[in-house]
């Protein structure tokens, strides 16, 4: 097994190496390849995603991508490295679970999976402006919609889940969102054992805020899935524990959701849970090691359940000390 390790910027340089240290206990023969990406890389090399990094990611097939910083103002030539990497590796689905974890988040047994289309919608980045009017292209294709729907229903089936909720705004955008909904419905016909319903995105947001435990799997286009998954993260303890996996046919990118957090970078107190749980997703869905994935997840849960946590969760453990505790519970 090979893993391309991209620390990124800020706290990514602290949580990613610690998470890899834990992963090595589970996979002692793991080969790692270090690569660079992010804002600091852009300032040093003129590109946020060097060709060597892309080549290493392709060669390994599996990537752990740490948080990266972004400029607060337009910078000529700068492009989001994670968005570019997802596209280059064909990672068409973003998988974001929200779980009730001990000592953080909402009570009530939340076990929600959001599957978000990862390659198109308004995120194609095609905008134009004459200074007074700005226009952005929203692109939805049947092929991409079917592909992400097939991933969502397969994950639901493999995970023993019972219901998939299709999220859209087809009442206002019948051609684009209507196409996404219809393509997902066509895929649903191949999974008669899984119940299917649909919600307008604003209604989905309301119901998610009211009772997140009422959802099982949410399937959404790129923009809606991005927003709803961050909303859902509030019920799981915040972005510090929010994990994700970008899945494709030839590669997968484990990606902790939190940012680079420059305000606490270098202090050794960043929360590594998101990185650890992202690696668990990689173990389960890419390397097909569900037992090892469950072992890692349970070790994290036991650590939190024993009252060991980083300051963002009300504890006093540092990044390395938390991972030491996880290692002791593997």
FILOLUM-909405 format. One line per 10 residues: number of its first residue (from 1); for each residue x, y, z of C-alpha. Coordinates in steps of 0.05 Angstrom, whole numbers, plus 5000, padded with zeros to 4 digits. Layout:
N
NUM> X/Y/Z; ...
end
This chain:
330
1> 5000/5000/5000; 5024/5070/4982; 5000/5136/5009; 5016/5205/4982; 5021/5251/5042; 5008/5325/5031; 5015/5364/5096; 4992/5430/5067; 4994/5494/5108; 4983/5514/5180
11> 4958/5459/5226; 4960/5410/5168; 5034/5403/5182; 5018/5381/5253; 4957/5336/5248; 4975/5299/5184; 5043/5270/5208; 5011/5249/5273; 4953/5214/5237; 5002/5178/5192
21> 5040/5155/5255; 4976/5121/5279; 4961/5091/5210; 5030/5059/5209; 5011/5019/5271; 4954/4988/5231; 4992/4983/5165; 5065/4970/5184; 5084/4958/5111; 5054/5024/5087
31> 5097/5063/5039; 5090/5138/5042; 5110/5192/4992; 5114/5264/5017; 5089/5318/4970; 5075/5392/4972; 5014/5434/4958; 4981/5497/4984; 4991/5572/4992; 5063/5568/5016
41> 5079/5522/4958; 5049/5573/4910; 5091/5629/4939; 5154/5586/4933; 5142/5552/4867; 5089/5593/4831; 5038/5537/4833; 4994/5510/4889; 4996/5439/4860; 5064/5423/4830
51> 5068/5371/4774; 5111/5327/4819; 5056/5325/4871; 5003/5307/4820; 5048/5252/4793; 5060/5224/4863; 4985/5225/4878; 4970/5187/4813; 5025/5136/4827; 5001/5122/4898
61> 4927/5123/4883; 4913/5141/4956; 4925/5211/4984; 4920/5244/5053; 4910/5318/5039; 4921/5366/5097; 4890/5434/5104; 4915/5490/5059; 4910/5565/5065; 4880/5609/5011
71> 4893/5683/4998; 4838/5730/5021; 4843/5768/4956; 4848/5748/4882; 4919/5726/4863; 4937/5715/4790; 4953/5643/4776; 4928/5615/4842; 4879/5558/4839; 4852/5516/4896
81> 4898/5455/4898; 4847/5408/4928; 4795/5425/4875; 4847/5416/4821; 4871/5350/4851; 4800/5322/4856; 4789/5337/4782; 4857/5311/4758; 4848/5246/4796; 4775/5238/4776
91> 4749/5237/4847; 4676/5247/4829; 4644/5236/4898; 4656/5270/4964; 4636/5226/5022; 4622/5263/5088; 4596/5224/5148; 4569/5257/5211; 4570/5214/5273; 4554/5225/5346
101> 4621/5223/5381; 4631/5219/5457; 4638/5285/5491; 4624/5329/5430; 4568/5346/5383; 4495/5333/5391; 4465/5273/5427; 4415/5228/5395; 4452/5176/5355; 4466/5215/5292
111> 4494/5171/5236; 4487/5211/5172; 4524/5204/5106; 4526/5260/5055; 4549/5242/4985; 4564/5303/4943; 4578/5308/4869; 4649/5333/4864; 4665/5355/4793; 4614/5404/4766
121> 4555/5449/4785; 4575/5522/4800; 4644/5496/4820; 4667/5489/4748; 4698/5558/4759; 4673/5589/4695; 4656/5661/4712; 4657/5727/4674; 4644/5799/4691; 4642/5866/4656
131> 4648/5903/4722; 4574/5913/4731; 4546/5844/4717; 4579/5779/4736; 4557/5711/4710; 4575/5641/4734; 4562/5577/4696; 4524/5521/4731; 4538/5457/4693; 4502/5392/4708
141> 4511/5330/4665; 4473/5265/4664; 4537/5225/4665; 4566/5258/4727; 4498/5256/4762; 4489/5182/4749; 4561/5168/4771; 4554/5201/4839; 4485/5170/4849; 4513/5101/4835
151> 4566/5114/4888; 4515/5138/4938; 4469/5078/4929; 4527/5030/4930; 4553/5059/4995; 4483/5057/5024; 4475/4984/5005; 4544/4964/5030; 4533/5001/5095; 4465/4970/5109
161> 4431/5037/5103; 4357/5042/5085; 4342/5110/5054; 4372/5159/5006; 4346/5230/5003; 4359/5267/4937; 4370/5342/4948; 4357/5392/4892; 4322/5457/4874; 4287/5433/4811
171> 4226/5477/4823; 4269/5537/4807; 4322/5505/4761; 4283/5450/4725; 4336/5438/4672; 4399/5433/4715; 4374/5409/4782; 4318/5371/4747; 4370/5333/4708; 4408/5315/4771
181> 4344/5291/4805; 4321/5250/4746; 4389/5217/4737; 4390/5198/4811; 4320/5171/4807; 4340/5127/4748; 4397/5097/4789; 4350/5087/4848; 4308/5040/4806; 4367/4990/4809
191> 4364/4990/4885; 4292/4971/4903; 4311/4952/4973; 4331/5024/4989; 4277/5075/5002; 4283/5140/4963; 4255/5209/4975; 4273/5279/4955; 4275/5348/4986; 4286/5419/4961
201> 4353/5443/4988; 4323/5497/5033; 4275/5447/5064; 4332/5398/5072; 4372/5451/5110; 4313/5465/5156; 4301/5392/5171; 4375/5379/5181; 4379/5435/5232; 4317/5411/5268
211> 4332/5336/5271; 4396/5312/5238; 4383/5241/5264; 4324/5237/5217; 4369/5229/5157; 4407/5168/5132; 4441/5185/5065; 4437/5253/5031; 4455/5257/4957; 4466/5327/4930
221> 4499/5367/4874; 4565/5401/4889; 4545/5468/4919; 4486/5442/4961; 4527/5383/4987; 4583/5429/5007; 4538/5474/5048; 4495/5419/5079; 4556/5377/5099; 4585/5436/5138
231> 4518/5447/5171; 4515/5373/5190; 4585/5377/5219; 4558/5422/5274; 4520/5362/5302; 4582/5318/5301; 4626/5365/5342; 4649/5416/5290; 4699/5417/5233; 4755/5394/5279
241> 4727/5324/5277; 4695/5326/5208; 4724/5274/5161; 4715/5265/5086; 4737/5221/5029; 4740/5240/4955; 4726/5177/4916; 4741/5160/4844; 4752/5099/4801; 4828/5106/4802
251> 4844/5146/4865; 4817/5168/4932; 4835/5230/4974; 4826/5229/5049; 4813/5301/5068; 4801/5329/5138; 4750/5384/5129; 4779/5437/5176; 4820/5495/5151; 4893/5512/5163
261> 4876/5551/5227; 4936/5598/5226; 4915/5626/5295; 4936/5561/5329; 4987/5535/5280; 5053/5516/5312; 5025/5509/5382; 5016/5433/5380; 4943/5436/5402; 4906/5423/5336
271> 4854/5368/5335; 4876/5306/5295; 4808/5271/5298; 4787/5294/5228; 4852/5267/5198; 4846/5201/5236; 4774/5190/5215; 4789/5209/5143; 4842/5155/5143; 4790/5107/5170
281> 4747/5124/5109; 4806/5110/5064; 4816/5042/5099; 4743/5024/5090; 4725/5050/5022; 4790/5049/4983; 4836/4996/5013; 4776/4951/5030; 4800/4940/5102; 4735/4950/5141
291> 4761/4915/5203; 4821/4961/5208; 4776/5021/5195; 4730/5000/5252; 4790/4989/5297; 4815/5060/5285; 4746/5090/5293; 4734/5053/5359; 4802/5075/5385; 4784/5148/5371
301> 4716/5139/5404; 4747/5106/5465; 4798/5162/5472; 4744/5215/5470; 4700/5174/5515; 4756/5171/5567; 4756/5247/5570; 4819/5258/5529; 4809/5315/5480; 4844/5375/5449
311> 4826/5446/5472; 4774/5458/5418; 4733/5402/5450; 4745/5427/5521; 4805/5383/5537; 4879/5398/5549; 4913/5345/5506; 4960/5365/5451; 4960/5336/5381; 5014/5285/5394
321> 4987/5267/5463; 4918/5253/5434; 4949/5207/5381; 4990/5173/5435; 4924/5158/5471; 4893/5131/5407; 4954/5086/5396; 4946/5060/5467; 4874/5040/5451; 4885/5007/5384
end
